[in-house]
Amino acid sequence: MSVYKIDMTSEPLGGLEHLVLLALIRLGPDAYGVPIVEEIRRHSRRPVLRPSVYLALRRLETKGFVRSRLGDPEPRRGGRARRYFEVSAAGRKALRESHRTLTSLWDGIALDRK
């Protein structure tokens, strides 16, 4: 018999997953790979590899925190369709819970003290 009940919103967010969700919210429902990577790089000031962002998007979709849809192919010959991503209600809830937890943990901490 299992003592723990696990649902999608109880899964913790990894560091990159957190950044990806926040970038998606900033970019809106028509966000796709390249702008997501650029948004994370701009705000985090750290190198972010595109494949790692796509893996994080896949994990987030599996957890139910992100939805995706395939757009129309690009008009140029042989153009590929882009996959667009947006944060689901469960993803927003996970971000709120994470923010609340981090804010609570930071409360009363002064890093400049020795």
N, C-alpha and C positions, 0 to 999 in steps of 0.2 A: 504494500500500500504506500503510495506517495504522500509525503507530508506537505510538500510544496506544490502550490498551484502556479504554473508558469503561463503568463499570457504575453502577448506581443509587447505591451507597454512596460513590462517588468524587465525586459532585456536592457542592459546598460549600453550607453552610447560610447563608442571608442572616440579617441581624440579627433581623428580625421572625419569620422561620421558626424561628429558635432559640427565641425567646420563646414562640411558639405551641406548639412541641413540649414545652417545659417546663411550660407551663400545662396541656396535655393530660395529662401524666403526673400532675400535682398533682390534677387534677379526676377522673381515672379514665375508664373506658370509656363513661360516659353523658354525656360533655361535648358541648355544642353551643354555637353562636355567642355568645350573650349572656354566659353565664358565662365563656367563654374570654376575651372582651374585658375583662370585669371583673377577672379574675385577672391579666391582663397589666397593666392600669392600676394595680391595687393594688400590684403588686410593682415595676413599672418607674417609677412616678410620672411618667409622660409621657402625653400625649394619644395615644390609639390609635383610629383610625377603624374601625368595624365592617366596611365594605367591604374595607379593606386586609387585615383578618384573614381574611375569606372568600377573598380572592385568594391569600393565603399558604397557606391550607388546600388550595385547589385545586392549587397548585404542589407542595405536599408530597405530595398524593395521586398526582399525576403521577409524582413521583420514587419513589413506593413507600414513603414514610416514614410515611404515615398511611392508615388505612382508614376508610371511612364506611359507615353504614347508615341507611336511612330508617326512622324510628319510626312508630308509629300516629298517625293524625290526632288533634289535640286534640279533646276531647269537645264543645266548644262548636260551635254551628252554623257551618259553613264553616271549621272549624278546620283548619289546615295541619299536615302531618306535619313533625316536626323531623328534621334530619340530625344524627346522632351520630357523633363522631369518636373514634378511638383511635390511639395510636402503634404502628406495626408493629415487628417485630424489626429491620428495616433502619433504621427511624427511631431506635430505641434505640442501635443501633450507630453511626450518624452522630453522635448526641449524645455518646456515649462518646469517639469519635475527636476531636470538636471540643473537648471538655473537656480531653482529654489534651494536645492542641496548645496550647490557651490556657494551661494550667497550665505547660507547658514554656516558653512564651514569656514568661510573667510571672516565672518563676524568676530571681531575682537583680536584679529591677528595683525600684528605690525611687523613687517619684514625688516624694517630698519633698526629694530631693537636688537641689542646684543645679549 
